[in-house]
Amino acid sequence: MPAVTIRNLSDATHRALKVRAAQHNRSTEAEMRAILEAAVRPEGALRLGTALAEMSRTIGLTNADVEALEQSRDRPAEPLRFG
């Protein structure tokens, strides 16, 4: 697992982190991990699978529709005819 070093952190910020960690009953290092996780992976982030499932429900896509798409996917495509 990668390790990160934070240099030049002010004493005031370090003290504040220690206080915040104590309030959450965890180590300062665990508190920093929690802060970083929350910053880069917010709980409300849109997930692609969830968005696609919601779109499918909105347009009324059924399991039968999905099965029909899967069956047609396995057949060779017809060539385009011009003229």
N, C-alpha and C positions, 0 to 999 in steps of 0.2 A: 504494500500500500504506500502511495506517495506521502512524503513528509514535506511540510512547508515551514519555512522560517520567516518570521516577521521581524525585520530590523527597524530600529529607530522608533519604536513605539513609546509614546510619552509615558511618564510615570503616572500621570493622572488617568490616562486611558487604561493602563494596566490595572490600576486600583479599581477603576469602574468595572472592568471585566471580572475582577475577583469578587467584587460585591454582587454583581449580577449572577455569577456562577453560584455563589453561596445562596442567593435567593431561590435558585432553581435546584438546589441540592446536587450540584455536580462540580467537577473540577473545572479549573479555568480553561484547560485544553478542551474538555468536552463542551464547554460553553462556546468557545470559539468555533468548534465544528458545527454546533447547532446554528450559530449566527450565519456562518458561511453557507450551510445547506439551505437555510431559509432565504438567503439572498439570491442564490443561483437556481434553486429548485422550488419556487413557490408552490404552495398547495393548490392554488387556484389555476395553475397552468393548464392550458388546453392540451389534451392528449389526443393524438391523431385517431386512434381507435375509437375513442369516445365520440369524437366529432363525426366520424363516418357512421357510427351506429345511430347517432341522433339524426343525421341527414337521411339515413335509410328509413327511419321511423316517420320522419316528416313527409317523405314522398310516398310512403306506404309500401315500400319494398317488402316482399314476403319471402319465406323460405323457398317457395315454389319458384319465384323469380330468380333467386340465387342458384337453385339447382338447374334451371334452364340455361343460365349464363355459363355454368360450369360444363354442361353437356355440349353447348355450342363451341366452347373454347377448345375442346378436344378434337373437333372436326377440322379438316383442312379448309382454309379460306378459299372462296371462289375467286378466280382472277377477275379483275375489272375488265369490262368490255367497252370499248369506245367506238362509236359510229355505227 
